[in-house]
């Protein structure tokens, strides 16, 4: 990520000044918002509204959905958006797919700022599954103590495997009853560190970690902790999306905005 204190920021020519919509909610989106604000690039930051207390951003901010592809197309036109940046979570598949379709319909350039996926390291005990239903199916068998590091969106799916004791780490306190008969809720917000996650796994005697392959640094500590303790990890692969231009660095987004370049590669992720 760019160093705002020691590295000069690229400037966009006023003649071609963009009006940017950032689909955010991630650490990377927050870093991008800081740089856009410091660069005086006109931009709006959009939260999906799934977190009760989203982090404040240095840009004008909206919260909530757009109403599908058609709603996003209307928003792009009404607000005269010139560039669309998808910096949502790698598992926000519907929003990312809608962004691809809306950008194509509106004729607005789109780039995705994503995190590289995690890859297994020496000592890891990973079982990889394609999607959440496959993860639920993989939990068949004898009762275990399971850390569900998935957020709140998928908890109901694991009610199909009620024999386990589930430890749930959530950003917000649950607003409704948890649909799991045997569970413990830990309310905490990342980034997390290895020492803290080692303590979490040991305190709750975790026998299996279930994780999305979100990538990035903020949530990787649980994987290092599981590696140190020899705890297996059930890793859910990222959803497949239509092809799009994708980069991993804020600098690449700035180059795309300022110089009309198209860094990265068109790929399905």
N, C-alpha and C positions, 0 to 999 in steps of 0.2 A: 504494500500500500504506500502511497506517496507520503513523504515526510513534510508536513505543512510548515515546519519551522526552518528547514534547511534547503529545501528543493523548490526552485521557482515553479509556479503553477502555469500550465498552458493557458493561454487566453484565447477566447473565441472572438473573431473579428465582428465588430458591431454590425457590419453589413450583412453578415450571415448568422446573426445571433440566434441560437435555438431557443425553443420553449419546450422544456423537457418534462415528461411524466415518468417518475420513478415508482415502479411497483415494488414496495419494500417489505420490511419486516425482519430482515436478517442483519447480522453484524456487518456484512459487506455493504448492504444498502445504507446503513448508518454512516460508514466510512465514506461512501460516495456522496451522501448528502452533505457531509462536512466540507468536502472538496468543492462541490458545486457551489455551496454558499460562499466559501472563501474566494472562489473564482468569479463571483458575481454573475453566474450563469442562471438565467431564469429557469426555475424548476418547481414542480409540485411533488410532494411525497405522499404516496397512498398506502395506507394500512388496510388489510383485509378486515380487521375488526375482531379477530379471534382471541386476542389478548385483552384482558380487562384494563390493564394499565400499560399501554404502549410507551416506549421511550420517547421523550420529546425530541424533535428534530429541528435543525436550524433552517428549515424550509417551510413554506406554507404546506399544511398537512390536511389531508382528508382521510376519513375512516369509513370503511364499508365497501360493499360490492358495487359493481357498475350495472348489474342487470344483464349479465351474459355478454356475448360477442356484440350484439346490436347496441347494448347500452354503452359499451366501451367505445364502439365506433362513433356514437353520438357525442360522447365526452371528448374524444380526440378532436372532433370537428368543432364543437362548441367552444372549447378552450384553445383552439388553434395550436394544438400540440404538433411540434415538428419532429420530435425524436422520442421514442418509447424505449425505456430501459426496464427489463425484467430482472429484478434483483430479489425475487421471492425465494422461499425455501425450495430446495430441490424436489420436495415431495408435494409442492403446491401445483399438482399436474393440471387441474382444471383451469386455474388462473393462467398458467403458462400457455396452455393450448389456446385459451381465449385470446391471449395477447397476440399470439402468432396469427390467428385468424383475423382479429380486428386490425392489426397493423397492415396485413395484406389488403383487406377491404378498403381501408382508409388511405392507403398509399403512404403510410408513415414508416420511416425506417425503424427497425427493431434490433436491439442487441441484448443479450443476456449476460449478466454478471453473475457467474456461478462459482461454487467451490469445487475444486478437484475432489473426486470421490476418494474415500479411504481404501487402502489396499492392505491385505493381511501381511503381517511381519512375522519374523521368526519368533516362535513361542506362542503365537495366536492359535486359538482353537475355535475357528469359525465354521459355522454351517451357513451357507448362503441360500436364501430362498428368493423367489421372483417377486412376490407380492405379499400383502397382508393376509389374505386367506391361506396362503401356503405357510406363513408363520404360525397362524392359529393351528393348522393341521399338524405342524411339527411339534406342537406341545402336547400331543397325545401321550398317554402313559402315566407312570407313577407321579404322585405329587412332588413338586419341587418348590424351592424358594426362588422366585423369578423377579428380576428387576425389569419392569416395562419402561424403557426410556424412549417413549414414543409420543409424549404429549397426551392430550385428552381426546383427540379426535377418533381414535381407534379402540378405546377401552371396551366398548360394548361388544366388539367382535370376539374378545377373549373370554366373554361369558360362556362361550361354547366349551371352554376348558376350565371348569370351576374348581377342579381338584387342587390347584396350585395356590400357594400364598404369594400374592403379587405385591411388590413394592412399586409405587407409582411416584415418579418425580414430575411435578406439575409447576408451571409458572404461576398460576393463580389458584387459590383455594377452590375446590369444586363447588359449582353453583347448584348442582343437582346430585342426588344419590349416585354413588359409583355402582355400576351394575356387576360387581364382582363380589362374591360372598365372603372371600377371605383376602383382605388387602390392607395396606398401610400407605398413607399419603405423605410424601415429603414435598413441601412447597419451597421451591428454590429457583433462582434464575441464574443462568450461566453468564459469563464463561466459568467453567469449573476447573479445578486443578486435580492433579493425580493424588495428592495426599488426602484431599477431601473425599474423592471417590473411592480410594482404598478404604478409608474409614467407613464410608457408606456400605460398601460391599461386605466388609467384615462385621459391622454392627448388625446387619440384617441377615448374615449368614447366607448370602446370595449364592445360588448354585447355577444360575443361568442368567445372562443378560440378553434382552431382546432389544435390538437397535435398528433404526433406519440408517442407511448409508448416506448420512447428511453431508459428510465431509467437513472441512474446516477445522479450526483449532478449538473453538469454544466448547465443543461437546466431545472431544476426542479423549478426554481424561479417563472416562469410564473404560475405554478400550485398553489403555495402558494399565489401568488398575486390574482389569480382568486378566491381562497377560501376566502380570506379576503374581497373581494369586492362582493362576491355572484354571480360571473360571471360563467355561465355554461361552461363546457369543453366537446368537442367532441373528444373522445380518440380512436385513431386507433390502433388496436391490432397488435402485431408483426407477421410477416409472419411465416408460418410453414416450418421448414426445416427437412431434413433427420436427423436421430439420429446421435449424435456426443458426444464426451467427452467435457464437459464444466465446467469451473471454473470462479470464480469472483475475484480472488486475484492474484497479481503478484507473491507472495510467492509460490502459488500452481504451477504456471508455472515453476518457478525455480526448485522446487522439482521434477517436471516431467522431466525437462531437465537433472538435475544432478544425479538423483538416479533411473531413469527408472520407476518411479512410475506412476500410472494412476489415479490421484486424480479426484474428481468430479464424475459425473454420466453420462452415455450414455443416451441421451434424445433428443427428437425432440422439437424444440423451435419455 
